Amino acid sequence: MHDFEDVPDGEHIFIGSAATVRVMGKGKVLLKFTFGKSLCLNNVLFVLSLHRNLVSRSLLDIVGFEVNQKAGIIIILRNGVFVGKGYRSGGLFVLNVASNDVNGNASSSAYIAKSVDLWHSRLRHVNYASINKLKNMRLILNINTENCSKCDICVEAKFAKKPFKSITTRKNELLELMNLDLADFKNTMSKGGKKWYITFVDDFSRYTKVYFLKSKNEAEEMFLNIK
């Protein structure tokens, strides 16, 4: 148990046999599921006379966990994300945990993410140096920040185009040079059912026009319209 503290001698709990047993102390227990997720249990009672470690399903429900039961298996979810599971054995459900080791840097939150990439996403793609700083301040779990994978979202967001060449001269007549761009909405459809757009910019007048298209073969018609 982590952050263990003694409790007054007068604190007792009732058990199934209608007897009362003394509570020796309270602390935190970190359950490490075999699928990689961890669950930090707060205010766990230490009762010397009990020979099983019990987790209350109703208390998990109070702090926002979803526990589903089917065909001798229970599934624990948090905000729709799988956390861990257990199997029925001897009238009780036994959680499928890897070990009972407690991490000294466990936070006070009920749900702990152990992946540095998951922390990177939850903190709105913050740089890994800031995650290291949070770890050193013991605000998040003591996770390994060395094996970081490349974030595709960060790569796309920070990608920069090369600068365009400076324009020194322009055309002298309308429609002598027309700059256009034809592209799609990346699998997103507009309210009018359009999937493509085309832009026209006249080099002489700088007149600009944008058309929405249902298909690419409408581009020629749009050019005739602007001409």
N, C-alpha and C positions, 0 to 999 in steps of 0.2 A: 504494500500500500504506500502511496505517495502522499506527502503533506499530512501525515498521521498526527492526530491530537487526541488526548484523553477526554473523556466525558464525565460528568458528575456521577457519583455512585448510584444515585437514585433513578437513572434512566434505564428502562426495561422495555422489552417488546413482547408481544404475544405470539406464540407459535401454534401450529395446527393441533397440537395435543391439548390446547387450552391452558398450557403452562406459560409462565413468564420467565424470560431469561435476561440476564444482565448484558448491557451494551458496554464493551470495554473501551471503544474509541471510534473515531470516524476518520475517513481519508478518501483518497482518489485511487481508482484502479483503471488501468489502461488495458483494454482488451484488443489484442492484435489478431484480426481475422486472417484466415489463410489466403484470402483473395487480395490482401494488400491494404485494406482499409483498417482504421483503428477507431475505437469507441472509448471515450473517456467517461467513466462513471463518477459523478461527484457525490459527496456525502454518503459514501458507502459505510455501513455499520459493521464494526468488527465484533462478532459474538463468538466467544470462545467455545461455547457448548454446541454450536451448529457445525455439522460435518459436511455441508454442501455450500458452495458459493451460489447464491440465488440472485437473479436479476428480475425485477418486477416489470412485466409487460405493460401494466397500466402507467407506471412512471415513465417508461419510454414514450408512451403515447402523449403524456403531458408535455414533454419537452420537444415534441414535433416529429417523432419517429413513427413510421408506419410498419406494423408487424402483420404479415400475411401468413396464414396457416393453411396448408393443403397436403393431404396424403402423407402425414407424418413428418412434414418439413415446414419450418418457419423461415420466412424471408424478411429481413430488416431493410427498410428503405428510408432515405432522407431526401425530401423534396424530389421524389421519384428516382433517385440515384441509389443503386444497389450498394449496401454497406457490408452485409454478411448474412449467414444463414445458420440454422441448427437442425438437429435431427431428434426425433422422439426416442427416448431410451429410459426404460424403467419408470414410466409414468410422468417423466419430465422431459423437457426439450433441452438438449445439450448443445450449446453454441460451438460452432466449428472455429475455434481459435488456435493460433499457432503456438502461443506461449502466454505466460502471465507476467512477463517482465514489464516493469514500469519505467517509462522514460522520464528522467528527472526534469526535462524541459517541457513537460506536457502543459498545455494551456488550460484555462478554466472552461473552455467551450465544450459542448457536449459532443461535437463531431469534429474530428481532426483529419485534415488532408495531409498525406505524407509525400505527395509528389511535388517536386519543385515546379514542374510544368503546369500542374493544376493551380498552384499558388500564383504563378505568373499570369495565368488566364484570369483568375478571380480578382487579382489586383489590377485589372485593366491593362495587362501587358507591361507592367513595370519592369525596369531593367533588373538583371540578376544581382547587381551590386546592392540595390536597395533591399532585395529579399535577404541577402546576407546580413545586412545591417539589422533588419527586423529579427532575424534568427539570433544574432549576437545580443540583442536587447531582450531576448526571451519572450518576444511577443507572438512568435509562431513556433511550431515544432522544430526540433533540431534535425532538419532534413539535409540531405546531401545535395549541395548546389553545384557540384563539379560536373556531374553527368547530365548536362542540360542539352536538350534537343533543339534543333533549329525551328523557330516558330514561323510558320508560313504566313500568318497574318501580319507579323512584324516586318517580314521581308517585303511583302506587297505594299504595306503602308509607308515604308521608308524608301521605297524605290523612287529614284529621281531620274527624270529624263535629261538628256543633254540639251544645252541651250540652243535655241534656234539662231540661225545666222541673221545678222542685222540687215534690214531692208534699206537699201540706199536709193532705189528708184521704183516708181510705180508706173502702171500702164496709163495710157492717155485717153482710152475710150471705154465705154461701157461694154461689158461682156468680152473684152479682149482677153482677160484672164479671170477665170472663175475657180476659186478654191472651194472644194467640197469634202465632206467627211461622211461616210456611211458606216453605221455601227449598230449593234443590237443592245438591248437592255439587260444582258446577262441573265437570260431565262426568266425575266420579269415582264409581265404584260401590263400595259397601261389600262386605265379604266375604259378607254374606247376600243380595247382589243388590239392595240398596236404593239408590235414586238421590235420594230426597227425605227431609227431616225436618220435623217440626212440633213446636213447643214450646207448652205451656200453663202459664200462671201465674195462679193465682187471686188477685185483688186483696185479698181479705179475709184469707185464711189464709196467703198466699204459698206455697201448695203448688205444686210445679213437677213437670211430667212431660214427657218427651221420647219421641217415637215416630219410628221409621224407616219410610218408605213406599216402595213400589215405583212408585207413581204418585200424582198429586195428588188423584185422585178418592177416595182412601182417607181424606182429611182428615175428612170428615163422620163416618165410622165411628169414627175415633180420638176425636172430640169426644164421641160417645155413650158410648164406653168410659170416659172420664174423668168424665163426668157421673154 
